Amino acid sequence: MALASYVGQETLTAACPNGGALLDLCSRFTHNSFALTSSTDMTNIGVSISPLTALFNHSCSPNAVVVFPSFPSSSWPKHMRVVTLKPISPGEEVLTSYVDIALPRELRRKELKDRYKFDCDCVECTGKVREGKVDPREALSCPTAGCEGLIARPATTLQDSSAALQAAKVALGDAEKAQYDDPRTALIHLSHLISSLTSISPPFAPSSYPLLHAYQLQLTLQLHAHDFPSALQSAHFAWQGATLIYPFGHPVRAVLSTTVARLAVMAPSSESSSPEADLAYWSNLGQRARGVAMLVEALKEVEVAFGKVEGGGEMGKAVRELLRDQEEGMAMARKVGRAMRGV
């Protein structure tokens, strides 16, 4: 009924004269549609169809990604883009990922089999990776002080980490179910999950599943609750994990990089600020300069993720505006500082 109202009963009847044809149409839609995401934060807002883009094959190590850099308009109705993440040689196949590449091998293969009906044989799924490489999705952080490397989770997982992993998967599922109706309960589940995976020795790496997904969901809920100090911490951990999985310029990584930078330069909220806090923020030029540097680096990723031709799309535009505001604010703070010193 909804489809008929959208395309028209006459058009639908001509295209799907019987139940079998309608089932075939639904199957094609399921297998070839794309998640329509917001151009400012990658939130899923609908479904998009592109027969040409659907021709690209899958890889869990893609060299391109489908994005929506800007909102559609009468002057620019086509806002889907396929953006390359690395140089592609003439004759080399363009590959996108049909699933979230931050998922571990078993979950990626299951989703591909269940939805797209094929077994993935890319290098990430067949195990044909270079010797000594640790899969960051199933890794532990090196427990040695000062070491930032990863160690492989044993096939026969240590008892403590195995129990924590199973409990964490359940907690993530509970948090995902509660996030809309009871976000406070969802945050409690996520807090326990994160604590259980990071308090054992060796701790789970921030890129591991389900820790990275927990950080991302926790960040979303904290942003909605306007708990920006906590959100900055979650964004930092999520960004750390994402950089170990996603290549430079991947939209997920670009969004997290931008989120960290925007939270780092955020002024104290009007509800909780004081004159002293406001003065400390506006006069701390060193901290604000570090924030500006983070915005500059984030913009580089955004321009790759959403296309240099479009200047990074709506997100690139937002970052440039924030950069301009910060630079103008710093210039004003310097001017006021000189006036107060009588220079």
C-alpha positions in Angstrom: 0.0 0.0 0.0 2.8 2.4 0.9 4.8 1.6 -2.2 1.7 2.1 -4.4 1.0 5.5 -2.9 4.7 6.5 -3.5 5.1 5.3 -7.2 1.4 5.2 -8.1 -0.9 2.2 -8.5 -0.6 2.1 -12.3 3.2 2.1 -12.3 3.3 -0.6 -9.6 0.8 -2.8 -11.4 2.8 -2.5 -14.6 6.1 -3.3 -12.9 4.7 -6.0 -10.6 1.7 -7.7 -12.1 1.8 -10.6 -9.6 3.0 -11.6 -6.1 6.2 -13.2 -7.5 7.2 -10.0 -9.3 6.6 -8.0 -6.1 8.7 -10.4 -4.1 11.5 -10.1 -6.7 11.3 -6.3 -6.4 11.5 -6.4 -2.6 14.5 -8.8 -2.8 16.3 -6.4 -5.2 15.6 -3.5 -2.9 16.9 -5.4 0.1 20.1 -6.5 -1.7 20.9 -3.2 -3.5 19.8 -0.4 -1.2 22.1 1.9 0.7 21.7 3.4 4.2 21.0 7.1 3.7 23.0 9.0 6.2 23.0 12.5 7.5 25.7 14.7 5.9 26.7 16.1 9.2 27.0 13.2 11.6 26.5 9.9 9.6 23.2 9.2 11.4 21.0 6.8 9.5 17.9 8.7 8.2 16.6 6.6 5.5 17.3 4.3 2.5 18.7 5.3 -0.9 18.8 3.5 -4.3 21.5 3.7 -7.0 21.7 1.0 -9.6 25.1 2.2 -10.7 26.6 2.3 -7.3 25.1 -1.1 -6.5 27.4 -2.6 -9.1 30.5 -2.2 -7.0 31.6 -5.4 -5.3 32.3 -5.9 -1.7 35.6 -6.1 0.3 36.1 -5.9 4.1 39.2 -3.8 3.1 37.5 -1.4 0.8 39.3 1.3 -1.3 36.1 3.4 -1.7 33.1 4.3 0.4 29.5 5.5 -0.4 28.7 8.9 1.2 26.2 11.7 1.1 28.2 14.9 1.4 25.3 17.4 1.2 21.6 17.7 1.4 19.7 17.4 -1.9 18.4 20.5 -3.5 16.8 21.6 -6.8 20.1 22.8 -8.1 22.0 19.6 -6.9 19.6 16.7 -6.6 22.2 14.0 -6.8 24.1 14.0 -3.5 25.3 10.4 -3.3 29.1 10.0 -3.9 31.5 7.2 -4.1 34.8 8.5 -2.6 38.1 6.7 -2.9 40.1 6.1 0.3 43.4 5.4 -1.4 45.0 5.7 -4.8 43.4 3.3 -7.3 45.4 2.2 -10.3 44.0 2.0 -13.9 42.2 -1.3 -14.2 42.0 -1.9 -10.4 38.6 -2.8 -9.1 36.7 -0.3 -7.0 35.5 -2.0 -3.9 33.1 -0.8 -1.2 32.1 -2.6 2.0 28.5 -3.8 2.4 28.9 -4.1 6.2 30.5 -2.3 9.1 34.2 -3.2 8.8 34.6 -2.7 12.6 32.7 -5.9 13.2 34.8 -9.1 13.8 35.2 -11.6 11.0 32.5 -14.0 12.1 29.8 -11.3 12.3 30.8 -9.7 9.0 30.6 -13.1 7.2 27.3 -13.9 8.9 25.7 -10.6 7.8 27.0 -11.0 4.3 25.7 -14.5 4.1 22.3 -13.7 5.6 21.6 -10.6 3.6 23.6 -10.9 0.4 23.9 -14.7 0.1 27.6 -15.0 -0.5 30.7 -16.1 1.5 33.3 -13.3 1.6 36.8 -14.4 0.5 38.6 -11.1 0.9 42.0 -11.0 2.6 40.4 -9.9 5.9 38.1 -12.9 6.0 40.3 -15.6 4.6 43.2 -14.9 7.0 45.6 -14.2 4.1 47.1 -11.2 5.9 50.7 -10.5 6.5 52.4 -12.6 9.1 52.4 -11.1 12.6 49.5 -8.7 11.9 47.0 -8.6 14.8 43.4 -8.0 13.9 42.5 -4.9 15.9 38.8 -6.0 16.2 39.9 -9.0 18.3 42.9 -7.6 20.1 44.0 -6.8 23.6 46.1 -3.8 24.6 49.7 -4.5 25.5 49.9 -4.4 29.4 53.5 -3.2 29.4 53.7 0.4 30.7 54.4 2.8 27.8 53.6 0.3 25.1 50.7 1.2 22.7 50.8 -2.0 20.7 48.2 -4.7 20.3 48.4 -8.4 21.2 46.2 -11.1 19.7 43.5 -12.5 21.8 44.3 -16.2 22.3 42.2 -18.7 20.3 41.5 -20.3 23.6 40.7 -17.0 25.3 41.8 -16.4 28.8 39.1 -17.3 31.3 38.7 -13.7 32.6 38.5 -12.1 29.2 36.3 -14.8 27.8 33.7 -14.3 30.6 33.9 -10.5 30.3 33.5 -10.7 26.5 30.3 -12.8 26.7 28.8 -10.5 29.3 29.8 -7.4 27.3 28.0 -8.7 24.2 24.9 -9.2 26.2 25.2 -5.7 27.7 25.7 -4.1 24.3 22.5 -5.7 23.1 20.6 -4.5 26.1 22.0 -1.0 25.7 21.0 -0.9 22.0 17.4 -2.0 22.9 17.1 0.6 25.6 18.8 3.6 23.9 15.6 5.2 22.6 13.1 4.4 25.4 15.4 4.5 28.4 18.8 6.1 27.6 19.8 6.4 31.2 19.6 2.6 31.6 21.4 2.2 28.3 24.3 4.3 29.7 24.4 2.1 32.8 24.7 -1.0 30.7 27.5 0.6 28.6 29.4 1.9 31.7 29.5 -1.7 33.1 30.4 -3.1 29.7 33.3 -0.7 29.2 34.6 -1.2 32.8 34.5 -5.0 32.5 36.6 -5.0 29.3 39.1 -2.3 30.4 39.7 -3.3 34.0 41.1 -6.8 33.3 44.7 -7.5 32.4 45.5 -7.3 29.6 42.6 -5.0 28.8 40.7 -5.1 25.6 42.0 -2.7 22.9 39.7 0.3 22.1 39.3 -1.1 18.6 38.1 -4.5 19.8 34.5 -5.7 19.5 32.2 -4.9 21.3 34.3 -2.1 23.1 34.5 0.2 20.1 30.8 0.0 19.4 30.1 0.6 23.1 32.2 3.8 23.1 30.3 5.0 20.0 26.9 4.4 21.4 27.9 5.9 24.7 29.1 9.0 22.9 25.8 9.3 21.0 23.8 9.1 24.2 26.0 11.6 26.1 25.8 14.1 23.2 22.0 13.8 23.3 22.1 14.3 27.1 24.4 17.4 26.6 27.0 15.7 28.9 29.8 17.2 26.9 32.8 16.5 29.3 31.9 12.8 29.4 31.2 12.9 25.6 34.7 14.2 25.0 36.3 11.3 26.8 34.1 8.7 25.0 34.9 10.4 21.7 38.6 10.2 22.3 38.5 6.5 23.1 36.2 5.8 20.1 38.6 7.8 17.9 41.5 5.8 19.2 39.8 2.6 18.3 38.6 3.8 14.9 42.1 4.8 13.8 43.2 1.2 14.2 40.5 -0.1 11.9 39.4 2.5 9.4 41.9 4.0 6.9 42.6 7.7 6.9 39.7 9.6 5.4 37.0 7.0 6.1 33.8 8.8 7.1 33.4 7.0 10.5 36.9 8.1 11.4 36.4 11.6 10.0 33.2 12.1 12.0 34.9 10.9 15.2 38.0 13.1 14.6 35.7 16.1 14.1 33.6 15.3 17.2 36.7 15.2 19.4 37.9 18.5 18.0 34.6 20.2 18.3 34.2 19.1 21.9 37.7 20.1 22.7 37.1 23.7 21.6 33.6 24.0 23.1 33.0 26.9 25.4 31.5 26.3 28.9 27.8 25.9 28.7 25.7 28.9 29.8 23.9 26.7 32.4 26.9 25.6 34.3 29.5 28.3 33.5 30.7 31.1 35.8 32.5 34.4 35.0 35.7 32.7 36.2 35.2 29.7 34.0 34.4 31.9 31.0 37.5 34.0 31.5 39.7 30.9 31.9 38.3 29.5 28.6 38.7 32.6 26.5 42.1 33.5 27.9 43.7 30.1 27.6 45.1 30.6 24.2 47.4 27.6 24.4 44.6 25.2 24.9 42.5 26.9 22.2 45.4 26.7 19.8 45.6 23.0 20.4 41.9 22.8 19.6 42.3 24.7 16.4 45.1 22.3 15.4 42.8 19.4 16.0 40.1 21.0 13.8 42.6 21.5 11.0 43.6 17.8 11.1 39.9 16.8 11.3 39.2 19.0 8.2 41.8 17.1 6.2 40.0 13.8 6.9 36.6 15.3 6.2 37.7 16.5 2.8 38.9 13.0 1.9 35.8 11.3 3.5 33.2 13.5 1.8 35.0 14.5 -1.4 37.6 17.2 -2.0 35.5 18.5 -5.0 32.6 19.3 -2.6 35.1 20.6 0.0 34.0 18.0 2.5 30.3 18.7 2.0 28.2 20.0 4.8 30.6 18.7 7.5 33.5 20.5 5.9 31.6 23.7 5.8 30.7 23.4 9.5 34.3 22.7 10.5 35.6 25.7 8.5 33.0 28.0 10.2 34.1 26.7 13.6 37.7 27.3 12.7 36.9 30.8 11.6 35.0 31.5 14.9 37.9 30.1 17.0 40.5 32.1 15.1 38.5 35.3 15.5 37.9 34.6 19.2 41.6 34.0 19.7 42.5 37.3 17.9 40.0 39.1 20.2 41.5 37.5 23.3 45.0 38.6 22.3 43.7 42.1 21.7 42.0 42.3 25.1 45.1 40.8 26.7 47.3 43.5 25.2 44.9 46.2 26.3 44.8 44.9 29.9 48.7 44.9 29.9 48.7 48.4 28.5 50.6 47.4 25.5 
